[in-house]
Amino acid sequence: MPSFFKPKKSSQQLAEWNKHDEKLLQAVQKGEVDKINSILSSKKSVSPTKQDPHGHTCLHRTAIEGNKEVMEAFLNHNVDPNAADLEGRTPLHCAVGDGHLGVAALLIQHDSNLFAVDRHKLSTVHYSVMGGSVDCVRLLLDNGAPVYLQDEDGRPALFLAAQMNHVPITKQLIEGGANINTRDSKQKTAHIHASEYGNDEVVQFLISRGADVTFADRKDDIKPVKQEPKPKNSIVEEATPPPSVGGSDHTDNELDK
């Protein structure tokens, strides 16, 4: 998974985090459901969606750790399943990103937003692909998560699967309605991305599913080969290879974890 930015929070935001919040966090990390229920029932100022000094929340930590019992305790206390952390991630982003199928299913049952995107416009489907779980991808698509949403570089989740050389997830996304020939902001397709990363398995699979192999990068990056005319009645002793085509000089912006 990509790394994520951790912007500094204001002094006012830092002051909101108190000792009761810290106790709740410790209970979450230890999986102490009874203690969590007790804190939520007695401490009105405590909220599982409050951000700590690093922009994380108890709710998101629970999703990352995959503790279904703790998540169920939070949801039973009417905690908002769509609360965002500092990076704009919902608990569903975190759950599928770490392959926690049970927690993800629980969140979906409690109306987690399948269309939510983080600050980099990464969808829940993007995260499930990065997590490498075919089951999480299938869970999202079966419940109506959009496969077509694009990140800030114009790349849908299919591009990630191709970049990761993950054939089963690539297959799942295509069967879920992904457009195999969609172009990103650099006019690249999933086939081009897979080719650039040397992912032959995905390349061959995409071709078998109808990928247009005539697609290239931006037209202004393609330089035609200029052939020199051969002089008449001249004897060529050695074959001279034609000038090579200038390769494109641009690089991809990698997604952040």
C-alpha positions in Angstrom: 0.0 0.0 0.0 1.1 3.6 -0.6 2.4 5.8 2.2 0.3 8.8 3.1 1.1 12.4 3.9 0.8 13.4 7.5 0.2 17.2 7.6 0.7 18.9 11.0 -2.5 19.7 12.9 -3.3 23.0 14.5 -2.9 23.6 18.3 -6.6 23.7 18.6 -7.0 20.2 17.0 -4.2 18.9 19.2 -6.0 20.1 22.3 -9.1 18.1 21.5 -7.3 14.8 22.2 -7.5 14.1 25.9 -6.7 11.3 28.4 -10.1 9.6 27.9 -9.4 9.4 24.1 -6.1 7.9 24.9 -7.7 5.3 27.1 -10.2 4.4 24.4 -7.3 4.1 21.9 -5.4 1.7 24.3 -8.6 -0.4 24.7 -8.9 -0.6 20.9 -5.3 -1.7 20.5 -5.9 -4.4 23.1 -9.3 -5.4 21.8 -11.0 -4.8 25.1 -14.6 -4.7 24.0 -16.2 -4.4 27.5 -13.9 -1.5 28.4 -14.7 0.2 25.1 -18.4 -0.1 25.8 -17.9 1.3 29.3 -15.9 4.3 28.0 -18.4 5.2 25.3 -21.3 4.9 27.8 -19.7 7.0 30.5 -17.5 9.6 28.8 -19.6 11.8 26.6 -16.6 13.8 25.4 -15.0 10.7 23.9 -15.5 10.0 20.2 -14.1 7.1 18.2 -14.0 9.5 15.2 -11.9 12.1 16.9 -8.4 12.5 15.3 -5.3 12.0 17.4 -2.2 14.3 16.9 -1.3 12.2 13.9 -4.7 12.5 12.2 -5.8 8.9 13.0 -9.0 7.9 14.8 -9.9 4.9 17.0 -12.4 3.9 14.4 -9.9 3.8 11.6 -7.4 2.0 13.7 -10.0 -0.7 14.3 -10.6 -1.1 10.6 -6.8 -1.3 9.9 -6.4 -3.9 12.6 -9.4 -5.9 11.4 -11.1 -6.3 14.8 -14.7 -7.1 13.9 -15.9 -7.2 17.5 -14.5 -3.7 18.3 -15.9 -2.3 15.1 -19.3 -3.8 15.9 -19.2 -2.2 19.4 -18.5 1.2 17.8 -21.3 0.8 15.3 -23.7 -0.3 18.0 -23.0 3.1 19.7 -24.1 4.8 16.4 -20.6 5.9 15.4 -20.5 7.3 11.9 -19.1 4.6 9.6 -18.3 7.2 7.0 -16.1 9.4 9.2 -12.9 10.5 7.4 -9.4 10.7 8.8 -6.9 13.4 8.0 -6.2 11.7 4.6 -9.9 11.6 3.7 -10.1 7.8 4.2 -13.2 6.1 5.5 -13.0 3.0 7.7 -14.0 1.0 4.6 -10.9 2.3 2.8 -8.8 1.0 5.6 -10.5 -2.3 6.0 -10.3 -3.4 2.4 -6.8 -1.9 2.1 -5.6 -4.4 4.6 -7.8 -7.3 3.4 -10.2 -7.5 6.3 -13.2 -8.9 4.6 -15.3 -9.4 7.7 -14.9 -5.8 8.9 -15.5 -4.5 5.4 -18.7 -6.5 5.1 -19.9 -5.2 8.5 -19.2 -1.6 7.5 -21.2 -2.1 4.2 -24.1 -3.5 6.2 -24.1 -0.2 8.2 -24.3 1.9 5.0 -20.6 2.7 4.5 -20.3 4.9 1.4 -19.0 2.8 -1.5 -18.4 6.0 -3.5 -16.1 7.6 -1.0 -12.6 8.8 -2.2 -9.6 10.0 -0.2 -7.7 13.2 -0.6 -5.9 11.7 -3.6 -9.2 10.6 -5.2 -8.5 6.9 -4.4 -11.7 4.9 -4.1 -12.4 1.9 -1.9 -11.9 -0.2 -5.0 -8.4 1.3 -5.5 -7.6 0.4 -1.8 -8.9 -3.2 -2.2 -6.6 -3.7 -5.2 -3.7 -2.3 -3.3 -4.5 -4.7 -0.5 -4.3 -7.6 -3.0 -7.5 -9.3 -1.8 -9.7 -10.7 -4.6 -12.4 -11.3 -2.0 -12.5 -7.7 -0.9 -12.6 -6.5 -4.5 -15.5 -8.9 -5.2 -17.3 -7.8 -2.0 -17.2 -4.1 -3.1 -18.3 -4.8 -6.7 -21.1 -7.1 -5.6 -22.4 -4.3 -3.4 -22.3 -1.7 -6.1 -19.0 0.0 -5.6 -18.0 1.9 -8.8 -15.1 0.4 -10.8 -14.7 3.4 -13.0 -13.6 6.1 -10.5 -10.2 7.6 -11.3 -7.5 8.9 -9.0 -5.9 12.3 -9.3 -3.8 11.0 -12.2 -6.8 9.7 -14.1 -6.2 6.1 -13.3 -9.0 3.7 -12.4 -8.3 0.7 -10.2 -7.6 -1.5 -13.2 -4.3 0.4 -13.7 -3.2 -0.6 -10.2 -4.0 -4.3 -10.8 -2.0 -4.2 -14.1 0.9 -2.4 -12.4 0.9 -5.0 -9.7 0.8 -7.9 -12.2 -2.3 -9.3 -10.4 -4.2 -11.3 -13.0 -7.1 -12.6 -10.7 -7.9 -9.0 -9.6 -7.5 -7.7 -13.1 -10.0 -10.4 -14.2 -12.4 -9.5 -11.4 -12.3 -5.8 -12.3 -13.0 -6.4 -16.0 -15.8 -8.8 -15.2 -17.1 -6.0 -12.9 -17.3 -3.6 -15.8 -13.9 -1.9 -16.0 -13.2 -0.4 -19.4 -10.0 -2.1 -20.6 -9.0 0.7 -22.9 -9.5 3.7 -20.6 -6.6 6.2 -20.8 -5.2 8.1 -17.9 -4.0 11.8 -17.8 -0.8 10.7 -19.8 -2.9 8.9 -22.4 -1.8 5.5 -21.1 -3.9 2.4 -20.9 -3.7 -0.5 -18.4 -2.0 -2.5 -21.2 0.8 0.2 -21.5 1.3 0.3 -17.8 1.6 -3.5 -17.5 4.1 -3.5 -20.5 6.2 -0.8 -18.9 6.5 -2.8 -15.7 7.3 -6.0 -17.6 4.2 -7.7 -16.3 3.8 -10.2 -19.1 1.1 -12.2 -17.4 -1.3 -9.3 -17.2 -0.2 -8.0 -20.6 -1.2 -11.4 -22.2 -4.5 -11.5 -20.2 -5.4 -7.9 -21.2 -4.8 -8.8 -24.9 -6.9 -11.9 -24.5 -9.7 -9.7 -23.2 -9.6 -7.3 -26.1 -7.0 -4.6 -25.1 -6.2 -2.4 -28.0 -2.4 -2.9 -28.5 -2.3 -0.1 -31.1 -2.7 2.5 -28.3 0.4 4.5 -27.5 1.3 7.3 -25.2 0.7 10.9 -26.1 1.0 11.5 -29.8 3.6 14.2 -29.3 5.9 11.6 -27.6 5.9 9.4 -30.7 8.6 10.4 -33.2 8.3 8.9 -36.7 11.4 7.3 -38.1 12.8 9.2 -41.1 14.1 6.9 -43.7 17.0 8.1 -45.9 16.6 7.3 -49.6 19.1 4.9 -51.0 21.3 6.2 -53.8 20.6 4.7 -57.2 23.1 2.1 -58.7 25.2 2.1 -55.5 26.5 -1.0 -53.8 25.8 -1.2 -50.1 28.5 -3.3 -48.4 26.9 -3.5 -45.0 23.3 -3.0 -44.0 22.9 0.1 -42.0 20.1 -0.1 -39.3 17.5 2.7 -39.4 17.7 5.4 -36.7 16.1 4.3 -33.5 12.8 5.8 -32.4 13.2 8.3 -29.6 11.6 6.9 -26.4 9.3 8.9 -24.3 11.1 10.6 -21.4 8.2 10.9 -19.0 7.7 8.9 -15.8 4.7 7.9 -13.9 3.7 9.4 -10.6 3.4 6.5 -8.2 0.5 6.4 -5.9 1.1 7.3 -2.2 0.4 4.6 1.0 
